[in-house]
Amino acid sequence: MSEEQQKIASTLSSLDNLIEATKQKVEALQKHKKGLMQQMFVSGEG
Protein backbone atom coordinates (compact mmCIF):
# COMPACT_ATOMS: atom_id res chain seq x y z
CA MET A 1 0.00 0.00 0.00
CA SER A 2 1.41 3.34 -1.00
CA GLU A 3 1.69 6.26 1.39
CA GLU A 4 -1.16 8.00 -0.45
CA GLN A 5 -3.38 4.93 -0.09
CA GLN A 6 -2.58 4.79 3.63
CA LYS A 7 -3.59 8.45 4.01
CA ILE A 8 -6.85 7.77 2.18
CA ALA A 9 -7.56 4.71 4.32
CA SER A 10 -6.82 6.72 7.47
CA THR A 11 -9.12 9.52 6.34
CA LEU A 12 -11.94 7.07 5.59
CA SER A 13 -11.45 5.43 8.97
CA SER A 14 -11.62 8.83 10.65
CA LEU A 15 -14.82 9.58 8.76
CA ASP A 16 -16.32 6.28 9.93
CA ASN A 17 -15.46 7.21 13.50
CA LEU A 18 -17.00 10.66 13.07
CA ILE A 19 -20.16 9.18 11.56
CA GLU A 20 -20.47 6.70 14.45
CA ALA A 21 -19.95 9.43 17.05
CA THR A 22 -22.53 11.61 15.31
CA LYS A 23 -25.04 8.75 15.24
CA GLN A 24 -24.58 8.27 18.98
CA LYS A 25 -25.04 12.00 19.56
CA VAL A 26 -28.25 11.97 17.50
CA GLU A 27 -29.57 9.00 19.49
CA ALA A 28 -28.77 10.78 22.76
CA LEU A 29 -30.52 13.94 21.57
CA GLN A 30 -33.57 11.94 20.45
CA LYS A 31 -33.79 10.29 23.89
CA HIS A 32 -33.45 13.71 25.53
CA LYS A 33 -36.19 15.10 23.29
CA LYS A 34 -38.46 12.17 24.10
CA GLY A 35 -37.93 12.78 27.81
CA LEU A 36 -38.68 16.49 27.45
CA MET A 37 -41.83 15.76 25.46
CA GLN A 38 -43.03 13.33 28.14
CA GLN A 39 -42.34 15.90 30.87
CA MET A 40 -44.21 18.55 28.93
CA PHE A 41 -47.32 16.40 28.63
CA VAL A 42 -47.17 15.23 32.24
CA SER A 43 -46.77 18.76 33.62
CA GLY A 44 -49.37 20.05 31.13
CA GLU A 45 -52.07 17.81 32.61
CA GLY A 46 -51.63 19.22 36.15
PDB file of N, CA, C and O in Angstrom:
ATOM      1  N   MET A   1       0.850  -1.189   0.000  1.00  0.00           N
ATOM      2  CA  MET A   1       0.000   0.000   0.000  1.00  0.00           C
ATOM      3  C   MET A   1       0.890   1.245   0.000  1.00  0.00           C
ATOM      4  O   MET A   1       1.805   1.378   0.812  1.00  0.00           O
ATOM      5  N   SER A   2       0.601   2.125  -0.909  1.00  0.00           N
ATOM      6  CA  SER A   2       1.408   3.343  -0.996  1.00  0.00           C
ATOM      7  C   SER A   2       1.059   4.294   0.153  1.00  0.00           C
ATOM      8  O   SER A   2       0.048   4.136   0.836  1.00  0.00           O
ATOM      9  N   GLU A   3       1.926   5.273   0.335  1.00  0.00           N
ATOM     10  CA  GLU A   3       1.690   6.260   1.389  1.00  0.00           C
ATOM     11  C   GLU A   3       0.367   6.990   1.155  1.00  0.00           C
ATOM     12  O   GLU A   3      -0.378   7.263   2.095  1.00  0.00           O
ATOM     13  N   GLU A   4       0.088   7.301  -0.116  1.00  0.00           N
ATOM     14  CA  GLU A   4      -1.164   7.995  -0.453  1.00  0.00           C
ATOM     15  C   GLU A   4      -2.374   7.133  -0.103  1.00  0.00           C
ATOM     16  O   GLU A   4      -3.366   7.626   0.432  1.00  0.00           O
ATOM     17  N   GLN A   5      -2.279   5.831  -0.413  1.00  0.00           N
ATOM     18  CA  GLN A   5      -3.378   4.925  -0.087  1.00  0.00           C
ATOM     19  C   GLN A   5      -3.580   4.829   1.423  1.00  0.00           C
ATOM     20  O   GLN A   5      -4.712   4.746   1.898  1.00  0.00           O
ATOM     21  N   GLN A   6      -2.477   4.841   2.175  1.00  0.00           N
ATOM     22  CA  GLN A   6      -2.579   4.786   3.632  1.00  0.00           C
ATOM     23  C   GLN A   6      -3.261   6.039   4.173  1.00  0.00           C
ATOM     24  O   GLN A   6      -4.063   5.960   5.102  1.00  0.00           O
ATOM     25  N   LYS A   7      -2.943   7.190   3.594  1.00  0.00           N
ATOM     26  CA  LYS A   7      -3.587   8.449   4.012  1.00  0.00           C
ATOM     27  C   LYS A   7      -5.085   8.401   3.724  1.00  0.00           C
ATOM     28  O   LYS A   7      -5.902   8.822   4.543  1.00  0.00           O
ATOM     29  N   ILE A   8      -5.430   7.881   2.547  1.00  0.00           N
ATOM     30  CA  ILE A   8      -6.849   7.773   2.178  1.00  0.00           C
ATOM     31  C   ILE A   8      -7.559   6.830   3.138  1.00  0.00           C
ATOM     32  O   ILE A   8      -8.646   7.145   3.622  1.00  0.00           O
ATOM     33  N   ALA A   9      -6.961   5.683   3.416  1.00  0.00           N
ATOM     34  CA  ALA A   9      -7.563   4.709   4.324  1.00  0.00           C
ATOM     35  C   ALA A   9      -7.732   5.317   5.718  1.00  0.00           C
ATOM     36  O   ALA A   9      -8.750   5.100   6.375  1.00  0.00           O
ATOM     37  N   SER A  10      -6.747   6.065   6.155  1.00  0.00           N
ATOM     38  CA  SER A  10      -6.820   6.716   7.466  1.00  0.00           C
ATOM     39  C   SER A  10      -7.939   7.749   7.498  1.00  0.00           C
ATOM     40  O   SER A  10      -8.673   7.851   8.480  1.00  0.00           O
ATOM     41  N   THR A  11      -8.062   8.508   6.423  1.00  0.00           N
ATOM     42  CA  THR A  11      -9.124   9.516   6.338  1.00  0.00           C
ATOM     43  C   THR A  11     -10.491   8.857   6.368  1.00  0.00           C
ATOM     44  O   THR A  11     -11.391   9.326   7.065  1.00  0.00           O
ATOM     45  N   LEU A  12     -10.656   7.768   5.614  1.00  0.00           N
ATOM     46  CA  LEU A  12     -11.937   7.066   5.589  1.00  0.00           C
ATOM     47  C   LEU A  12     -12.261   6.485   6.961  1.00  0.00           C
ATOM     48  O   LEU A  12     -13.412   6.511   7.399  1.00  0.00           O
ATOM     49  N   SER A  13     -11.252   5.966   7.628  1.00  0.00           N
ATOM     50  CA  SER A  13     -11.451   5.427   8.971  1.00  0.00           C
ATOM     51  C   SER A  13     -11.875   6.530   9.934  1.00  0.00           C
ATOM     52  O   SER A  13     -12.757   6.331  10.769  1.00  0.00           O
ATOM     53  N   SER A  14     -11.245   7.688   9.812  1.00  0.00           N
ATOM     54  CA  SER A  14     -11.617   8.832  10.649  1.00  0.00           C
ATOM     55  C   SER A  14     -13.053   9.257  10.381  1.00  0.00           C
ATOM     56  O   SER A  14     -13.790   9.596  11.307  1.00  0.00           O
ATOM     57  N   LEU A  15     -13.446   9.238   9.110  1.00  0.00           N
ATOM     58  CA  LEU A  15     -14.822   9.584   8.761  1.00  0.00           C
ATOM     59  C   LEU A  15     -15.805   8.585   9.358  1.00  0.00           C
ATOM     60  O   LEU A  15     -16.864   8.970   9.853  1.00  0.00           O
ATOM     61  N   ASP A  16     -15.455   7.300   9.311  1.00  0.00           N
ATOM     62  CA  ASP A  16     -16.315   6.280   9.927  1.00  0.00           C
ATOM     63  C   ASP A  16     -16.482   6.555  11.417  1.00  0.00           C
ATOM     64  O   ASP A  16     -17.585   6.445  11.953  1.00  0.00           O
ATOM     65  N   ASN A  17     -15.392   6.911  12.081  1.00  0.00           N
ATOM     66  CA  ASN A  17     -15.458   7.211  13.504  1.00  0.00           C
ATOM     67  C   ASN A  17     -16.334   8.437  13.763  1.00  0.00           C
ATOM     68  O   ASN A  17     -17.121   8.453  14.710  1.00  0.00           O
ATOM     69  N   LEU A  18     -16.198   9.448  12.932  1.00  0.00           N
ATOM     70  CA  LEU A  18     -16.998  10.658  13.070  1.00  0.00           C
ATOM     71  C   LEU A  18     -18.479  10.362  12.853  1.00  0.00           C
ATOM     72  O   LEU A  18     -19.331  10.852  13.593  1.00  0.00           O
ATOM     73  N   ILE A  19     -18.777   9.563  11.840  1.00  0.00           N
ATOM     74  CA  ILE A  19     -20.163   9.179  11.560  1.00  0.00           C
ATOM     75  C   ILE A  19     -20.747   8.426  12.757  1.00  0.00           C
ATOM     76  O   ILE A  19     -21.875   8.697  13.169  1.00  0.00           O
ATOM     77  N   GLU A  20     -19.996   7.495  13.308  1.00  0.00           N
ATOM     78  CA  GLU A  20     -20.475   6.704  14.446  1.00  0.00           C
ATOM     79  C   GLU A  20     -20.716   7.598  15.659  1.00  0.00           C
ATOM     80  O   GLU A  20     -21.731   7.459  16.343  1.00  0.00           O
ATOM     81  N   ALA A  21     -19.791   8.511  15.927  1.00  0.00           N
ATOM     82  CA  ALA A  21     -19.948   9.430  17.051  1.00  0.00           C
ATOM     83  C   ALA A  21     -21.166  10.323  16.852  1.00  0.00           C
ATOM     84  O   ALA A  21     -21.892  10.615  17.803  1.00  0.00           O
ATOM     85  N   THR A  22     -21.387  10.758  15.611  1.00  0.00           N
ATOM     86  CA  THR A  22     -22.532  11.612  15.308  1.00  0.00           C
ATOM     87  C   THR A  22     -23.840  10.849  15.475  1.00  0.00           C
ATOM     88  O   THR A  22     -24.823  11.393  15.978  1.00  0.00           O
ATOM     89  N   LYS A  23     -23.848   9.588  15.052  1.00  0.00           N
ATOM     90  CA  LYS A  23     -25.041   8.749  15.239  1.00  0.00           C
ATOM     91  C   LYS A  23     -25.377   8.629  16.721  1.00  0.00           C
ATOM     92  O   LYS A  23     -26.539   8.733  17.113  1.00  0.00           O
ATOM     93  N   GLN A  24     -24.350   8.410  17.539  1.00  0.00           N
ATOM     94  CA  GLN A  24     -24.578   8.275  18.979  1.00  0.00           C
ATOM     95  C   GLN A  24     -25.100   9.574  19.569  1.00  0.00           C
ATOM     96  O   GLN A  24     -25.959   9.561  20.450  1.00  0.00           O
ATOM     97  N   LYS A  25     -24.579  10.700  19.081  1.00  0.00           N
ATOM     98  CA  LYS A  25     -25.041  12.002  19.560  1.00  0.00           C
ATOM     99  C   LYS A  25     -26.508  12.211  19.177  1.00  0.00           C
ATOM    100  O   LYS A  25     -27.298  12.700  19.984  1.00  0.00           O
ATOM    101  N   VAL A  26     -26.869  11.842  17.948  1.00  0.00           N
ATOM    102  CA  VAL A  26     -28.254  11.972  17.497  1.00  0.00           C
ATOM    103  C   VAL A  26     -29.173  11.115  18.362  1.00  0.00           C
ATOM    104  O   VAL A  26     -30.244  11.567  18.768  1.00  0.00           O
ATOM    105  N   GLU A  27     -28.759   9.881  18.646  1.00  0.00           N
ATOM    106  CA  GLU A  27     -29.571   8.998  19.488  1.00  0.00           C
ATOM    107  C   GLU A  27     -29.760   9.601  20.877  1.00  0.00           C
ATOM    108  O   GLU A  27     -30.859   9.561  21.431  1.00  0.00           O
ATOM    109  N   ALA A  28     -28.688  10.160  21.440  1.00  0.00           N
ATOM    110  CA  ALA A  28     -28.773  10.776  22.763  1.00  0.00           C
ATOM    111  C   ALA A  28     -29.722  11.971  22.743  1.00  0.00           C
ATOM    112  O   ALA A  28     -30.512  12.158  23.669  1.00  0.00           O
ATOM    113  N   LEU A  29     -29.643  12.776  21.687  1.00  0.00           N
ATOM    114  CA  LEU A  29     -30.524  13.936  21.574  1.00  0.00           C
ATOM    115  C   LEU A  29     -31.982  13.507  21.390  1.00  0.00           C
ATOM    116  O   LEU A  29     -32.889  14.146  21.922  1.00  0.00           O
ATOM    117  N   GLN A  30     -32.204  12.432  20.642  1.00  0.00           N
ATOM    118  CA  GLN A  30     -33.570  11.944  20.454  1.00  0.00           C
ATOM    119  C   GLN A  30     -34.155  11.447  21.766  1.00  0.00           C
ATOM    120  O   GLN A  30     -35.329  11.679  22.053  1.00  0.00           O
ATOM    121  N   LYS A  31     -33.329  10.754  22.576  1.00  0.00           N
ATOM    122  CA  LYS A  31     -33.789  10.294  23.894  1.00  0.00           C
ATOM    123  C   LYS A  31     -34.105  11.489  24.783  1.00  0.00           C
ATOM    124  O   LYS A  31     -35.109  11.491  25.495  1.00  0.00           O
ATOM    125  N   HIS A  32     -33.253  12.501  24.741  1.00  0.00           N
ATOM    126  CA  HIS A  32     -33.454  13.710  25.526  1.00  0.00           C
ATOM    127  C   HIS A  32     -34.761  14.397  25.108  1.00  0.00           C
ATOM    128  O   HIS A  32     -35.548  14.826  25.953  1.00  0.00           O
ATOM    129  N   LYS A  33     -34.975  14.491  23.807  1.00  0.00           N
ATOM    130  CA  LYS A  33     -36.192  15.103  23.287  1.00  0.00           C
ATOM    131  C   LYS A  33     -37.422  14.328  23.754  1.00  0.00           C
ATOM    132  O   LYS A  33     -38.424  14.916  24.161  1.00  0.00           O
ATOM    133  N   LYS A  34     -37.332  13.009  23.689  1.00  0.00           N
ATOM    134  CA  LYS A  34     -38.460  12.174  24.101  1.00  0.00           C
ATOM    135  C   LYS A  34     -38.779  12.423  25.583  1.00  0.00           C
ATOM    136  O   LYS A  34     -39.942  12.533  25.969  1.00  0.00           O
ATOM    137  N   GLY A  35     -37.735  12.507  26.392  1.00  0.00           N
ATOM    138  CA  GLY A  35     -37.933  12.780  27.813  1.00  0.00           C
ATOM    139  C   GLY A  35     -38.562  14.138  28.050  1.00  0.00           C
ATOM    140  O   GLY A  35     -39.444  14.279  28.897  1.00  0.00           O
ATOM    141  N   LEU A  36     -38.113  15.137  27.305  1.00  0.00           N
ATOM    142  CA  LEU A  36     -38.683  16.487  27.447  1.00  0.00           C
ATOM    143  C   LEU A  36     -40.144  16.517  27.008  1.00  0.00           C
ATOM    144  O   LEU A  36     -40.972  17.175  27.637  1.00  0.00           O
ATOM    145  N   MET A  37     -40.454  15.811  25.940  1.00  0.00           N
ATOM    146  CA  MET A  37     -41.834  15.764  25.463  1.00  0.00           C
ATOM    147  C   MET A  37     -42.733  15.103  26.506  1.00  0.00           C
ATOM    148  O   MET A  37     -43.846  15.568  26.753  1.00  0.00           O
ATOM    149  N   GLN A  38     -42.247  14.010  27.122  1.00  0.00           N
ATOM    150  CA  GLN A  38     -43.032  13.329  28.139  1.00  0.00           C
ATOM    151  C   GLN A  38     -43.256  14.245  29.341  1.00  0.00           C
ATOM    152  O   GLN A  38     -44.356  14.288  29.892  1.00  0.00           O
ATOM    153  N   GLN A  39     -42.221  14.974  29.745  1.00  0.00           N
ATOM    154  CA  GLN A  39     -42.341  15.902  30.874  1.00  0.00           C
ATOM    155  C   GLN A  39     -43.368  16.984  30.552  1.00  0.00           C
ATOM    156  O   GLN A  39     -44.185  17.354  31.395  1.00  0.00           O
ATOM    157  N   MET A  40     -43.314  17.477  29.337  1.00  0.00           N
ATOM    158  CA  MET A  40     -44.207  18.553  28.929  1.00  0.00           C
ATOM    159  C   MET A  40     -45.669  18.096  29.041  1.00  0.00           C
ATOM    160  O   MET A  40     -46.521  18.835  29.533  1.00  0.00           O
ATOM    161  N   PHE A  41     -45.947  16.880  28.582  1.00  0.00           N
ATOM    162  CA  PHE A  41     -47.319  16.396  28.627  1.00  0.00           C
ATOM    163  C   PHE A  41     -47.751  16.060  30.048  1.00  0.00           C
ATOM    164  O   PHE A  41     -48.913  16.259  30.404  1.00  0.00           O
ATOM    165  N   VAL A  42     -46.838  15.559  30.856  1.00  0.00           N
ATOM    166  CA  VAL A  42     -47.169  15.233  32.243  1.00  0.00           C
ATOM    167  C   VAL A  42     -47.461  16.509  33.015  1.00  0.00           C
ATOM    168  O   VAL A  42     -48.466  16.590  33.720  1.00  0.00           O
ATOM    169  N   SER A  43     -46.590  17.508  32.889  1.00  0.00           N
ATOM    170  CA  SER A  43     -46.774  18.760  33.618  1.00  0.00           C
ATOM    171  C   SER A  43     -47.948  19.548  33.047  1.00  0.00           C
ATOM    172  O   SER A  43     -48.558  20.346  33.758  1.00  0.00           O
ATOM    173  N   GLY A  44     -48.273  19.334  31.770  1.00  0.00           N
ATOM    174  CA  GLY A  44     -49.366  20.047  31.135  1.00  0.00           C
ATOM    175  C   GLY A  44     -50.734  19.604  31.641  1.00  0.00           C
ATOM    176  O   GLY A  44     -51.701  20.364  31.598  1.00  0.00           O
ATOM    177  N   GLU A  45     -50.802  18.348  32.125  1.00  0.00           N
ATOM    178  CA  GLU A  45     -52.072  17.810  32.610  1.00  0.00           C
ATOM    179  C   GLU A  45     -52.423  18.387  33.983  1.00  0.00           C
ATOM    180  O   GLU A  45     -53.598  18.516  34.326  1.00  0.00           O
ATOM    181  N   GLY A  46     -51.390  18.737  34.772  1.00  0.00           N
ATOM    182  CA  GLY A  46     -51.629  19.215  36.149  1.00  0.00           C
ATOM    183  C   GLY A  46     -52.040  20.619  36.119  1.00  0.00           C
ATOM    184  O   GLY A  46     -52.289  21.212  37.168  1.00  0.00           O
TER     185      GLY A  46
END
